[in-house]
Amino acid sequence: MEPEVKTTTLAETDEYLAWKAEEPDNETTYYLQLNNVTINFYDEEWRSFMEFIRLLVKEGDKRG
């Protein structure tokens, strides 16, 4: 029997989905499903990506 992977949905719309998977080896992997493309991130990559998104949102807020 394979060890169980616990998944949690972080956000979801009709077109996009973000979730994380907690692996049996205590590794957490994050996934973004954008239409038919799925991108996965390890924990450190996810933190870096989230910082990028914060900067992007901040810049977008400046423009209006």
PDBQT receptor file of N, H, CA, C and O in Angstrom, charges set to zero:
ATOM      1  N   MET A   1       0.849  -1.188   0.000  1.00  0.00    +0.000 N 
ATOM      2  CA  MET A   1       0.000   0.000   0.000  1.00  0.00    +0.000 C 
ATOM      3  C   MET A   1       0.894   1.250   0.000  1.00  0.00    +0.000 C 
ATOM      4  O   MET A   1       1.855   1.345   0.763  1.00  0.00    +0.000 OA
ATOM      5  N   GLU A   2       0.551   2.202  -0.875  1.00  0.00    +0.000 N 
ATOM      6  H   GLU A   2      -0.230   2.124  -1.495  1.00  0.00    +0.000 HD
ATOM      7  CA  GLU A   2       1.319   3.434  -0.980  1.00  0.00    +0.000 C 
ATOM      8  C   GLU A   2       0.953   4.377   0.166  1.00  0.00    +0.000 C 
ATOM      9  O   GLU A   2      -0.203   4.427   0.587  1.00  0.00    +0.000 OA
ATOM     10  N   PRO A   3       1.949   5.133   0.676  1.00  0.00    +0.000 N 
ATOM     11  CA  PRO A   3       1.642   6.108   1.728  1.00  0.00    +0.000 C 
ATOM     12  C   PRO A   3       0.676   7.172   1.211  1.00  0.00    +0.000 C 
ATOM     13  O   PRO A   3       0.687   7.512   0.028  1.00  0.00    +0.000 OA
ATOM     14  N   GLU A   4      -0.142   7.683   2.093  1.00  0.00    +0.000 N 
ATOM     15  H   GLU A   4      -0.151   7.407   3.054  1.00  0.00    +0.000 HD
ATOM     16  CA  GLU A   4      -1.163   8.657   1.721  1.00  0.00    +0.000 C 
ATOM     17  C   GLU A   4      -0.556  10.047   1.552  1.00  0.00    +0.000 C 
ATOM     18  O   GLU A   4       0.256  10.482   2.368  1.00  0.00    +0.000 OA
ATOM     19  N   VAL A   5      -0.953  10.731   0.499  1.00  0.00    +0.000 N 
ATOM     20  H   VAL A   5      -1.613  10.377  -0.164  1.00  0.00    +0.000 HD
ATOM     21  CA  VAL A   5      -0.572  12.113   0.259  1.00  0.00    +0.000 C 
ATOM     22  C   VAL A   5      -1.786  12.970   0.611  1.00  0.00    +0.000 C 
ATOM     23  O   VAL A   5      -2.867  12.785   0.052  1.00  0.00    +0.000 OA
ATOM     24  N   LYS A   6      -1.603  13.908   1.541  1.00  0.00    +0.000 N 
ATOM     25  H   LYS A   6      -0.725  14.059   1.996  1.00  0.00    +0.000 HD
ATOM     26  CA  LYS A   6      -2.702  14.779   1.958  1.00  0.00    +0.000 C 
ATOM     27  C   LYS A   6      -2.704  16.024   1.068  1.00  0.00    +0.000 C 
ATOM     28  O   LYS A   6      -1.704  16.739   1.005  1.00  0.00    +0.000 OA
ATOM     29  N   THR A   7      -3.810  16.284   0.388  1.00  0.00    +0.000 N 
ATOM     30  H   THR A   7      -4.622  15.703   0.440  1.00  0.00    +0.000 HD
ATOM     31  CA  THR A   7      -3.915  17.467  -0.461  1.00  0.00    +0.000 C 
ATOM     32  C   THR A   7      -4.906  18.456   0.131  1.00  0.00    +0.000 C 
ATOM     33  O   THR A   7      -5.898  18.077   0.755  1.00  0.00    +0.000 OA
ATOM     34  N   THR A   8      -4.612  19.735  -0.080  1.00  0.00    +0.000 N 
ATOM     35  H   THR A   8      -3.807  20.043  -0.586  1.00  0.00    +0.000 HD
ATOM     36  CA  THR A   8      -5.459  20.815   0.400  1.00  0.00    +0.000 C 
ATOM     37  C   THR A   8      -5.618  21.838  -0.712  1.00  0.00    +0.000 C 
ATOM     38  O   THR A   8      -4.626  22.309  -1.268  1.00  0.00    +0.000 OA
ATOM     39  N   THR A   9      -6.852  22.184  -1.041  1.00  0.00    +0.000 N 
ATOM     40  H   THR A   9      -7.658  21.802  -0.589  1.00  0.00    +0.000 HD
ATOM     41  CA  THR A   9      -7.112  23.230  -2.021  1.00  0.00    +0.000 C 
ATOM     42  C   THR A   9      -6.860  24.576  -1.375  1.00  0.00    +0.000 C 
ATOM     43  O   THR A   9      -7.388  24.864  -0.300  1.00  0.00    +0.000 OA
ATOM     44  N   LEU A  10      -6.044  25.413  -2.033  1.00  0.00    +0.000 N 
ATOM     45  H   LEU A  10      -5.616  25.179  -2.906  1.00  0.00    +0.000 HD
ATOM     46  CA  LEU A  10      -5.719  26.737  -1.509  1.00  0.00    +0.000 C 
ATOM     47  C   LEU A  10      -6.629  27.809  -2.091  1.00  0.00    +0.000 C 
ATOM     48  O   LEU A  10      -7.035  28.734  -1.388  1.00  0.00    +0.000 OA
ATOM     49  N   ALA A  11      -6.951  27.683  -3.382  1.00  0.00    +0.000 N 
ATOM     50  H   ALA A  11      -6.621  26.931  -3.953  1.00  0.00    +0.000 HD
ATOM     51  CA  ALA A  11      -7.841  28.636  -4.058  1.00  0.00    +0.000 C 
ATOM     52  C   ALA A  11      -8.354  27.983  -5.327  1.00  0.00    +0.000 C 
ATOM     53  O   ALA A  11      -7.677  27.151  -5.931  1.00  0.00    +0.000 OA
ATOM     54  N   GLU A  12      -9.577  28.376  -5.730  1.00  0.00    +0.000 N 
ATOM     55  H   GLU A  12     -10.127  29.051  -5.239  1.00  0.00    +0.000 HD
ATOM     56  CA  GLU A  12     -10.160  27.760  -6.915  1.00  0.00    +0.000 C 
ATOM     57  C   GLU A  12     -11.148  28.721  -7.574  1.00  0.00    +0.000 C 
ATOM     58  O   GLU A  12     -11.962  29.357  -6.906  1.00  0.00    +0.000 OA
ATOM     59  N   THR A  13     -11.055  28.809  -8.905  1.00  0.00    +0.000 N 
ATOM     60  H   THR A  13     -10.393  28.291  -9.448  1.00  0.00    +0.000 HD
ATOM     61  CA  THR A  13     -12.049  29.506  -9.716  1.00  0.00    +0.000 C 
ATOM     62  C   THR A  13     -12.469  28.543 -10.816  1.00  0.00    +0.000 C 
ATOM     63  O   THR A  13     -12.052  27.385 -10.822  1.00  0.00    +0.000 OA
ATOM     64  N   ASP A  14     -13.282  29.009 -11.732  1.00  0.00    +0.000 N 
ATOM     65  H   ASP A  14     -13.621  29.950 -11.727  1.00  0.00    +0.000 HD
ATOM     66  CA  ASP A  14     -13.692  28.149 -12.847  1.00  0.00    +0.000 C 
ATOM     67  C   ASP A  14     -12.511  27.747 -13.724  1.00  0.00    +0.000 C 
ATOM     68  O   ASP A  14     -12.525  26.675 -14.329  1.00  0.00    +0.000 OA
ATOM     69  N   GLU A  15     -11.485  28.602 -13.799  1.00  0.00    +0.000 N 
ATOM     70  H   GLU A  15     -11.474  29.473 -13.307  1.00  0.00    +0.000 HD
ATOM     71  CA  GLU A  15     -10.369  28.356 -14.702  1.00  0.00    +0.000 C 
ATOM     72  C   GLU A  15      -9.060  28.020 -14.023  1.00  0.00    +0.000 C 
ATOM     73  O   GLU A  15      -8.156  27.489 -14.667  1.00  0.00    +0.000 OA
ATOM     74  N   TYR A  16      -8.932  28.315 -12.736  1.00  0.00    +0.000 N 
ATOM     75  H   TYR A  16      -9.666  28.747 -12.212  1.00  0.00    +0.000 HD
ATOM     76  CA  TYR A  16      -7.654  28.144 -12.044  1.00  0.00    +0.000 C 
ATOM     77  C   TYR A  16      -7.837  27.380 -10.742  1.00  0.00    +0.000 C 
ATOM     78  O   TYR A  16      -8.891  27.426 -10.108  1.00  0.00    +0.000 OA
ATOM     79  N   LEU A  17      -6.775  26.675 -10.363  1.00  0.00    +0.000 N 
ATOM     80  H   LEU A  17      -5.919  26.637 -10.878  1.00  0.00    +0.000 HD
ATOM     81  CA  LEU A  17      -6.785  25.910  -9.117  1.00  0.00    +0.000 C 
ATOM     82  C   LEU A  17      -5.388  25.925  -8.521  1.00  0.00    +0.000 C 
ATOM     83  O   LEU A  17      -4.406  25.724  -9.236  1.00  0.00    +0.000 OA
ATOM     84  N   ALA A  18      -5.291  26.159  -7.233  1.00  0.00    +0.000 N 
ATOM     85  H   ALA A  18      -6.088  26.323  -6.653  1.00  0.00    +0.000 HD
ATOM     86  CA  ALA A  18      -4.029  26.066  -6.508  1.00  0.00    +0.000 C 
ATOM     87  C   ALA A  18      -4.241  25.098  -5.356  1.00  0.00    +0.000 C 
ATOM     88  O   ALA A  18      -5.222  25.199  -4.619  1.00  0.00    +0.000 OA
ATOM     89  N   TRP A  19      -3.313  24.158  -5.205  1.00  0.00    +0.000 N 
ATOM     90  H   TRP A  19      -2.517  24.075  -5.804  1.00  0.00    +0.000 HD
ATOM     91  CA  TRP A  19      -3.403  23.224  -4.091  1.00  0.00    +0.000 C 
ATOM     92  C   TRP A  19      -2.017  22.817  -3.649  1.00  0.00    +0.000 C 
ATOM     93  O   TRP A  19      -1.029  23.021  -4.355  1.00  0.00    +0.000 OA
ATOM     94  N   LYS A  20      -1.967  22.230  -2.453  1.00  0.00    +0.000 N 
ATOM     95  H   LYS A  20      -2.769  22.064  -1.880  1.00  0.00    +0.000 HD
ATOM     96  CA  LYS A  20      -0.688  21.726  -1.949  1.00  0.00    +0.000 C 
ATOM     97  C   LYS A  20      -0.849  20.259  -1.593  1.00  0.00    +0.000 C 
ATOM     98  O   LYS A  20      -1.935  19.791  -1.250  1.00  0.00    +0.000 OA
ATOM     99  N   ALA A  21       0.258  19.557  -1.686  1.00  0.00    +0.000 N 
ATOM    100  H   ALA A  21       1.140  19.937  -1.965  1.00  0.00    +0.000 HD
ATOM    101  CA  ALA A  21       0.294  18.140  -1.335  1.00  0.00    +0.000 C 
ATOM    102  C   ALA A  21       1.359  17.937  -0.277  1.00  0.00    +0.000 C 
ATOM    103  O   ALA A  21       2.520  18.299  -0.468  1.00  0.00    +0.000 OA
ATOM    104  N   GLU A  22       0.958  17.362   0.826  1.00  0.00    +0.000 N 
ATOM    105  H   GLU A  22       0.015  17.068   0.981  1.00  0.00    +0.000 HD
ATOM    106  CA  GLU A  22       1.893  17.042   1.902  1.00  0.00    +0.000 C 
ATOM    107  C   GLU A  22       2.281  15.582   1.746  1.00  0.00    +0.000 C 
ATOM    108  O   GLU A  22       1.481  14.677   1.983  1.00  0.00    +0.000 OA
ATOM    109  N   GLU A  23       3.533  15.376   1.340  1.00  0.00    +0.000 N 
ATOM    110  H   GLU A  23       4.183  16.111   1.148  1.00  0.00    +0.000 HD
ATOM    111  CA  GLU A  23       4.037  14.045   1.037  1.00  0.00    +0.000 C 
ATOM    112  C   GLU A  23       4.383  13.289   2.324  1.00  0.00    +0.000 C 
ATOM    113  O   GLU A  23       4.608  13.906   3.365  1.00  0.00    +0.000 OA
ATOM    114  N   PRO A  24       4.424  11.974   2.253  1.00  0.00    +0.000 N 
ATOM    115  CA  PRO A  24       4.763  11.172   3.430  1.00  0.00    +0.000 C 
ATOM    116  C   PRO A  24       6.165  11.452   3.984  1.00  0.00    +0.000 C 
ATOM    117  O   PRO A  24       6.428  11.218   5.163  1.00  0.00    +0.000 OA
ATOM    118  N   ASP A  25       7.070  11.959   3.116  1.00  0.00    +0.000 N 
ATOM    119  H   ASP A  25       6.856  12.150   2.158  1.00  0.00    +0.000 HD
ATOM    120  CA  ASP A  25       8.429  12.266   3.570  1.00  0.00    +0.000 C 
ATOM    121  C   ASP A  25       8.554  13.682   4.135  1.00  0.00    +0.000 C 
ATOM    122  O   ASP A  25       9.659  14.212   4.258  1.00  0.00    +0.000 OA
ATOM    123  N   ASN A  26       7.414  14.291   4.478  1.00  0.00    +0.000 N 
ATOM    124  H   ASN A  26       6.517  13.861   4.378  1.00  0.00    +0.000 HD
ATOM    125  CA  ASN A  26       7.329  15.637   5.057  1.00  0.00    +0.000 C 
ATOM    126  C   ASN A  26       7.681  16.742   4.070  1.00  0.00    +0.000 C 
ATOM    127  O   ASN A  26       7.892  17.882   4.484  1.00  0.00    +0.000 OA
ATOM    128  N   GLU A  27       7.750  16.442   2.797  1.00  0.00    +0.000 N 
ATOM    129  H   GLU A  27       7.578  15.515   2.461  1.00  0.00    +0.000 HD
ATOM    130  CA  GLU A  27       7.950  17.446   1.756  1.00  0.00    +0.000 C 
ATOM    131  C   GLU A  27       6.575  17.989   1.366  1.00  0.00    +0.000 C 
ATOM    132  O   GLU A  27       5.615  17.229   1.240  1.00  0.00    +0.000 OA
ATOM    133  N   THR A  28       6.488  19.307   1.177  1.00  0.00    +0.000 N 
ATOM    134  H   THR A  28       7.268  19.924   1.280  1.00  0.00    +0.000 HD
ATOM    135  CA  THR A  28       5.252  19.915   0.706  1.00  0.00    +0.000 C 
ATOM    136  C   THR A  28       5.480  20.415  -0.714  1.00  0.00    +0.000 C 
ATOM    137  O   THR A  28       6.455  21.115  -0.984  1.00  0.00    +0.000 OA
ATOM    138  N   THR A  29       4.591  20.059  -1.604  1.00  0.00    +0.000 N 
ATOM    139  H   THR A  29       3.799  19.490  -1.385  1.00  0.00    +0.000 HD
ATOM    140  CA  THR A  29       4.652  20.490  -2.989  1.00  0.00    +0.000 C 
ATOM    141  C   THR A  29       3.397  21.287  -3.292  1.00  0.00    +0.000 C 
ATOM    142  O   THR A  29       2.295  20.903  -2.900  1.00  0.00    +0.000 OA
ATOM    143  N   TYR A  30       3.570  22.398  -3.991  1.00  0.00    +0.000 N 
ATOM    144  H   TYR A  30       4.465  22.710  -4.309  1.00  0.00    +0.000 HD
ATOM    145  CA  TYR A  30       2.459  23.275  -4.342  1.00  0.00    +0.000 C 
ATOM    146  C   TYR A  30       2.211  23.169  -5.841  1.00  0.00    +0.000 C 
ATOM    147  O   TYR A  30       3.145  22.990  -6.623  1.00  0.00    +0.000 OA
ATOM    148  N   TYR A  31       0.957  23.281  -6.231  1.00  0.00    +0.000 N 
ATOM    149  H   TYR A  31       0.199  23.427  -5.596  1.00  0.00    +0.000 HD
ATOM    150  CA  TYR A  31       0.564  23.138  -7.630  1.00  0.00    +0.000 C 
ATOM    151  C   TYR A  31      -0.340  24.282  -8.040  1.00  0.00    +0.000 C 
ATOM    152  O   TYR A  31      -1.231  24.687  -7.293  1.00  0.00    +0.000 OA
ATOM    153  N   LEU A  32      -0.099  24.801  -9.239  1.00  0.00    +0.000 N 
ATOM    154  H   LEU A  32       0.625  24.472  -9.846  1.00  0.00    +0.000 HD
ATOM    155  CA  LEU A  32      -0.996  25.757  -9.866  1.00  0.00    +0.000 C 
ATOM    156  C   LEU A  32      -1.502  25.121 -11.143  1.00  0.00    +0.000 C 
ATOM    157  O   LEU A  32      -0.714  24.726 -12.003  1.00  0.00    +0.000 OA
ATOM    158  N   GLN A  33      -2.797  25.021 -11.269  1.00  0.00    +0.000 N 
ATOM    159  H   GLN A  33      -3.437  25.341 -10.571  1.00  0.00    +0.000 HD
ATOM    160  CA  GLN A  33      -3.401  24.519 -12.503  1.00  0.00    +0.000 C 
ATOM    161  C   GLN A  33      -4.068  25.704 -13.173  1.00  0.00    +0.000 C 
ATOM    162  O   GLN A  33      -5.041  26.260 -12.663  1.00  0.00    +0.000 OA
ATOM    163  N   LEU A  34      -3.526  26.086 -14.331  1.00  0.00    +0.000 N 
ATOM    164  H   LEU A  34      -2.735  25.634 -14.745  1.00  0.00    +0.000 HD
ATOM    165  CA  LEU A  34      -4.003  27.241 -15.085  1.00  0.00    +0.000 C 
ATOM    166  C   LEU A  34      -4.543  26.718 -16.401  1.00  0.00    +0.000 C 
ATOM    167  O   LEU A  34      -3.789  26.438 -17.333  1.00  0.00    +0.000 OA
ATOM    168  N   ASN A  35      -5.853  26.593 -16.463  1.00  0.00    +0.000 N 
ATOM    169  H   ASN A  35      -6.465  26.821 -15.706  1.00  0.00    +0.000 HD
ATOM    170  CA  ASN A  35      -6.506  25.929 -17.593  1.00  0.00    +0.000 C 
ATOM    171  C   ASN A  35      -5.916  24.530 -17.755  1.00  0.00    +0.000 C 
ATOM    172  O   ASN A  35      -6.105  23.686 -16.879  1.00  0.00    +0.000 OA
ATOM    173  N   ASN A  36      -5.206  24.264 -18.850  1.00  0.00    +0.000 N 
ATOM    174  H   ASN A  36      -5.052  24.949 -19.562  1.00  0.00    +0.000 HD
ATOM    175  CA  ASN A  36      -4.690  22.904 -19.060  1.00  0.00    +0.000 C 
ATOM    176  C   ASN A  36      -3.201  22.768 -18.740  1.00  0.00    +0.000 C 
ATOM    177  O   ASN A  36      -2.580  21.775 -19.119  1.00  0.00    +0.000 OA
ATOM    178  N   VAL A  37      -2.620  23.749 -18.048  1.00  0.00    +0.000 N 
ATOM    179  H   VAL A  37      -3.124  24.556 -17.740  1.00  0.00    +0.000 HD
ATOM    180  CA  VAL A  37      -1.206  23.714 -17.666  1.00  0.00    +0.000 C 
ATOM    181  C   VAL A  37      -1.110  23.601 -16.147  1.00  0.00    +0.000 C 
ATOM    182  O   VAL A  37      -1.782  24.333 -15.421  1.00  0.00    +0.000 OA
ATOM    183  N   THR A  38      -0.278  22.687 -15.676  1.00  0.00    +0.000 N 
ATOM    184  H   THR A  38       0.268  22.092 -16.266  1.00  0.00    +0.000 HD
ATOM    185  CA  THR A  38      -0.041  22.561 -14.236  1.00  0.00    +0.000 C 
ATOM    186  C   THR A  38       1.431  22.819 -13.953  1.00  0.00    +0.000 C 
ATOM    187  O   THR A  38       2.308  22.242 -14.596  1.00  0.00    +0.000 OA
ATOM    188  N   ILE A  39       1.694  23.691 -12.986  1.00  0.00    +0.000 N 
ATOM    189  H   ILE A  39       0.982  24.160 -12.464  1.00  0.00    +0.000 HD
ATOM    190  CA  ILE A  39       3.056  24.026 -12.573  1.00  0.00    +0.000 C 
ATOM    191  C   ILE A  39       3.208  23.570 -11.131  1.00  0.00    +0.000 C 
ATOM    192  O   ILE A  39       2.334  23.818 -10.301  1.00  0.00    +0.000 OA
ATOM    193  N   ASN A  40       4.327  22.898 -10.830  1.00  0.00    +0.000 N 
ATOM    194  H   ASN A  40       5.037  22.697 -11.505  1.00  0.00    +0.000 HD
ATOM    195  CA  ASN A  40       4.542  22.497  -9.443  1.00  0.00    +0.000 C 
ATOM    196  C   ASN A  40       5.770  23.188  -8.871  1.00  0.00    +0.000 C 
ATOM    197  O   ASN A  40       6.732  23.477  -9.583  1.00  0.00    +0.000 OA
ATOM    198  N   PHE A  41       5.715  23.446  -7.567  1.00  0.00    +0.000 N 
ATOM    199  H   PHE A  41       4.933  23.211  -6.989  1.00  0.00    +0.000 HD
ATOM    200  CA  PHE A  41       6.758  24.152  -6.842  1.00  0.00    +0.000 C 
ATOM    201  C   PHE A  41       7.096  23.376  -5.575  1.00  0.00    +0.000 C 
ATOM    202  O   PHE A  41       6.205  22.853  -4.906  1.00  0.00    +0.000 OA
ATOM    203  N   TYR A  42       8.373  23.304  -5.249  1.00  0.00    +0.000 N 
ATOM    204  H   TYR A  42       9.097  23.730  -5.792  1.00  0.00    +0.000 HD
ATOM    205  CA  TYR A  42       8.763  22.850  -3.922  1.00  0.00    +0.000 C 
ATOM    206  C   TYR A  42       8.621  24.035  -2.979  1.00  0.00    +0.000 C 
ATOM    207  O   TYR A  42       8.440  25.167  -3.427  1.00  0.00    +0.000 OA
ATOM    208  N   ASP A  43       8.701  23.787  -1.696  1.00  0.00    +0.000 N 
ATOM    209  H   ASP A  43       8.849  22.867  -1.332  1.00  0.00    +0.000 HD
ATOM    210  CA  ASP A  43       8.411  24.795  -0.680  1.00  0.00    +0.000 C 
ATOM    211  C   ASP A  43       9.179  26.103  -0.899  1.00  0.00    +0.000 C 
ATOM    212  O   ASP A  43       8.570  27.172  -0.910  1.00  0.00    +0.000 OA
ATOM    213  N   GLU A  44      10.471  26.039  -1.070  1.00  0.00    +0.000 N 
ATOM    214  H   GLU A  44      10.966  25.170  -1.062  1.00  0.00    +0.000 HD
ATOM    215  CA  GLU A  44      11.274  27.252  -1.235  1.00  0.00    +0.000 C 
ATOM    216  C   GLU A  44      10.900  27.996  -2.518  1.00  0.00    +0.000 C 
ATOM    217  O   GLU A  44      10.834  29.225  -2.529  1.00  0.00    +0.000 OA
ATOM    218  N   GLU A  45      10.661  27.264  -3.579  1.00  0.00    +0.000 N 
ATOM    219  H   GLU A  45      10.714  26.265  -3.571  1.00  0.00    +0.000 HD
ATOM    220  CA  GLU A  45      10.243  27.878  -4.838  1.00  0.00    +0.000 C 
ATOM    221  C   GLU A  45       8.881  28.560  -4.682  1.00  0.00    +0.000 C 
ATOM    222  O   GLU A  45       8.656  29.643  -5.223  1.00  0.00    +0.000 OA
ATOM    223  N   TRP A  46       7.977  27.917  -3.939  1.00  0.00    +0.000 N 
ATOM    224  H   TRP A  46       8.160  27.038  -3.500  1.00  0.00    +0.000 HD
ATOM    225  CA  TRP A  46       6.647  28.485  -3.710  1.00  0.00    +0.000 C 
ATOM    226  C   TRP A  46       6.748  29.806  -2.966  1.00  0.00    +0.000 C 
ATOM    227  O   TRP A  46       6.083  30.777  -3.328  1.00  0.00    +0.000 OA
ATOM    228  N   ARG A  47       7.584  29.848  -1.916  1.00  0.00    +0.000 N 
ATOM    229  H   ARG A  47       8.124  29.059  -1.622  1.00  0.00    +0.000 HD
ATOM    230  CA  ARG A  47       7.746  31.093  -1.152  1.00  0.00    +0.000 C 
ATOM    231  C   ARG A  47       8.275  32.212  -2.056  1.00  0.00    +0.000 C 
ATOM    232  O   ARG A  47       7.814  33.351  -1.976  1.00  0.00    +0.000 OA
ATOM    233  N   SER A  48       9.229  31.887  -2.899  1.00  0.00    +0.000 N 
ATOM    234  H   SER A  48       9.604  30.963  -2.964  1.00  0.00    +0.000 HD
ATOM    235  CA  SER A  48       9.777  32.865  -3.831  1.00  0.00    +0.000 C 
ATOM    236  C   SER A  48       8.711  33.319  -4.831  1.00  0.00    +0.000 C 
ATOM    237  O   SER A  48       8.613  34.508  -5.133  1.00  0.00    +0.000 OA
ATOM    238  N   PHE A  49       7.924  32.389  -5.338  1.00  0.00    +0.000 N 
ATOM    239  H   PHE A  49       8.004  31.423  -5.092  1.00  0.00    +0.000 HD
ATOM    240  CA  PHE A  49       6.848  32.716  -6.274  1.00  0.00    +0.000 C 
ATOM    241  C   PHE A  49       5.802  33.603  -5.604  1.00  0.00    +0.000 C 
ATOM    242  O   PHE A  49       5.318  34.552  -6.220  1.00  0.00    +0.000 OA
ATOM    243  N   MET A  50       5.451  33.313  -4.367  1.00  0.00    +0.000 N 
ATOM    244  H   MET A  50       5.845  32.542  -3.867  1.00  0.00    +0.000 HD
ATOM    245  CA  MET A  50       4.460  34.114  -3.653  1.00  0.00    +0.000 C 
ATOM    246  C   MET A  50       4.972  35.536  -3.434  1.00  0.00    +0.000 C 
ATOM    247  O   MET A  50       4.189  36.483  -3.510  1.00  0.00    +0.000 OA
ATOM    248  N   GLU A  51       6.248  35.706  -3.167  1.00  0.00    +0.000 N 
ATOM    249  H   GLU A  51       6.884  34.936  -3.105  1.00  0.00    +0.000 HD
ATOM    250  CA  GLU A  51       6.825  37.044  -3.042  1.00  0.00    +0.000 C 
ATOM    251  C   GLU A  51       6.708  37.781  -4.377  1.00  0.00    +0.000 C 
ATOM    252  O   GLU A  51       6.393  38.970  -4.404  1.00  0.00    +0.000 OA
ATOM    253  N   PHE A  52       6.960  37.083  -5.475  1.00  0.00    +0.000 N 
ATOM    254  H   PHE A  52       7.216  36.117  -5.453  1.00  0.00    +0.000 HD
ATOM    255  CA  PHE A  52       6.794  37.656  -6.807  1.00  0.00    +0.000 C 
ATOM    256  C   PHE A  52       5.342  38.103  -7.020  1.00  0.00    +0.000 C 
ATOM    257  O   PHE A  52       5.100  39.199  -7.524  1.00  0.00    +0.000 OA
ATOM    258  N   ILE A  53       4.391  37.270  -6.643  1.00  0.00    +0.000 N 
ATOM    259  H   ILE A  53       4.587  36.379  -6.234  1.00  0.00    +0.000 HD
ATOM    260  CA  ILE A  53       2.971  37.617  -6.808  1.00  0.00    +0.000 C 
ATOM    261  C   ILE A  53       2.620  38.846  -5.972  1.00  0.00    +0.000 C 
ATOM    262  O   ILE A  53       1.885  39.718  -6.433  1.00  0.00    +0.000 OA
ATOM    263  N   ARG A  54       3.141  38.921  -4.746  1.00  0.00    +0.000 N 
ATOM    264  H   ARG A  54       3.738  38.213  -4.371  1.00  0.00    +0.000 HD
ATOM    265  CA  ARG A  54       2.881  40.104  -3.910  1.00  0.00    +0.000 C 
ATOM    266  C   ARG A  54       3.385  41.373  -4.601  1.00  0.00    +0.000 C 
ATOM    267  O   ARG A  54       2.693  42.392  -4.609  1.00  0.00    +0.000 OA
ATOM    268  N   LEU A  55       4.589  41.314  -5.178  1.00  0.00    +0.000 N 
ATOM    269  H   LEU A  55       5.151  40.487  -5.171  1.00  0.00    +0.000 HD
ATOM    270  CA  LEU A  55       5.137  42.461  -5.894  1.00  0.00    +0.000 C 
ATOM    271  C   LEU A  55       4.283  42.802  -7.112  1.00  0.00    +0.000 C 
ATOM    272  O   LEU A  55       4.054  43.975  -7.406  1.00  0.00    +0.000 OA
ATOM    273  N   LEU A  56       3.823  41.798  -7.801  1.00  0.00    +0.000 N 
ATOM    274  H   LEU A  56       4.009  40.845  -7.562  1.00  0.00    +0.000 HD
ATOM    275  CA  LEU A  56       2.981  41.993  -8.976  1.00  0.00    +0.000 C 
ATOM    276  C   LEU A  56       1.663  42.669  -8.598  1.00  0.00    +0.000 C 
ATOM    277  O   LEU A  56       1.220  43.590  -9.283  1.00  0.00    +0.000 OA
ATOM    278  N   VAL A  57       1.050  42.225  -7.534  1.00  0.00    +0.000 N 
ATOM    279  H   VAL A  57       1.410  41.476  -6.977  1.00  0.00    +0.000 HD
ATOM    280  CA  VAL A  57      -0.213  42.814  -7.074  1.00  0.00    +0.000 C 
ATOM    281  C   VAL A  57       0.023  44.247  -6.616  1.00  0.00    +0.000 C 
ATOM    282  O   VAL A  57      -0.775  45.137  -6.908  1.00  0.00    +0.000 OA
ATOM    283  N   LYS A  58       1.105  44.463  -5.908  1.00  0.00    +0.000 N 
ATOM    284  H   LYS A  58       1.753  43.740  -5.670  1.00  0.00    +0.000 HD
ATOM    285  CA  LYS A  58       1.431  45.818  -5.441  1.00  0.00    +0.000 C 
ATOM    286  C   LYS A  58       1.609  46.770  -6.625  1.00  0.00    +0.000 C 
ATOM    287  O   LYS A  58       1.101  47.891  -6.606  1.00  0.00    +0.000 OA
ATOM    288  N   GLU A  59       2.335  46.318  -7.658  1.00  0.00    +0.000 N 
ATOM    289  H   GLU A  59       2.747  45.408  -7.674  1.00  0.00    +0.000 HD
ATOM    290  CA  GLU A  59       2.525  47.129  -8.866  1.00  0.00    +0.000 C 
ATOM    291  C   GLU A  59       1.188  47.367  -9.570  1.00  0.00    +0.000 C 
ATOM    292  O   GLU A  59       0.919  48.473 -10.039  1.00  0.00    +0.000 OA
ATOM    293  N   GLY A  60       0.370  46.351  -9.640  1.00  0.00    +0.000 N 
ATOM    294  H   GLY A  60       0.588  45.452  -9.259  1.00  0.00    +0.000 HD
ATOM    295  CA  GLY A  60      -0.949  46.492 -10.264  1.00  0.00    +0.000 C 
ATOM    296  C   GLY A  60      -1.813  47.496  -9.523  1.00  0.00    +0.000 C 
ATOM    297  O   GLY A  60      -2.558  48.256 -10.142  1.00  0.00    +0.000 OA
ATOM    298  N   ASP A  61      -1.716  47.502  -8.169  1.00  0.00    +0.000 N 
ATOM    299  H   ASP A  61      -1.111  46.885  -7.666  1.00  0.00    +0.000 HD
ATOM    300  CA  ASP A  61      -2.488  48.449  -7.374  1.00  0.00    +0.000 C 
ATOM    301  C   ASP A  61      -2.052  49.889  -7.660  1.00  0.00    +0.000 C 
ATOM    302  O   ASP A  61      -2.878  50.801  -7.625  1.00  0.00    +0.000 OA
ATOM    303  N   LYS A  62      -0.767  50.102  -7.941  1.00  0.00    +0.000 N 
ATOM    304  H   LYS A  62      -0.096  49.362  -7.969  1.00  0.00    +0.000 HD
ATOM    305  CA  LYS A  62      -0.268  51.450  -8.232  1.00  0.00    +0.000 C 
ATOM    306  C   LYS A  62      -0.848  51.974  -9.538  1.00  0.00    +0.000 C 
ATOM    307  O   LYS A  62      -1.075  53.174  -9.693  1.00  0.00    +0.000 OA
ATOM    308  N   ARG A  63      -1.082  51.062 -10.471  1.00  0.00    +0.000 N 
ATOM    309  H   ARG A  63      -0.897  50.088 -10.346  1.00  0.00    +0.000 HD
ATOM    310  CA  ARG A  63      -1.515  51.477 -11.798  1.00  0.00    +0.000 C 
ATOM    311  C   ARG A  63      -3.023  51.652 -11.899  1.00  0.00    +0.000 C 
ATOM    312  O   ARG A  63      -3.534  52.184 -12.885  1.00  0.00    +0.000 OA
ATOM    313  N   GLY A  64      -3.723  51.203 -10.877  1.00  0.00    +0.000 N 
ATOM    314  H   GLY A  64      -3.308  50.771 -10.076  1.00  0.00    +0.000 HD
ATOM    315  CA  GLY A  64      -5.097  51.553 -10.944  1.00  0.00    +0.000 C 
ATOM    316  C   GLY A  64      -6.131  50.574 -10.829  1.00  0.00    +0.000 C 
ATOM    317  O   GLY A  64      -7.312  50.914 -10.892  1.00  0.00    +0.000 OA
TER     318      GLY A  64
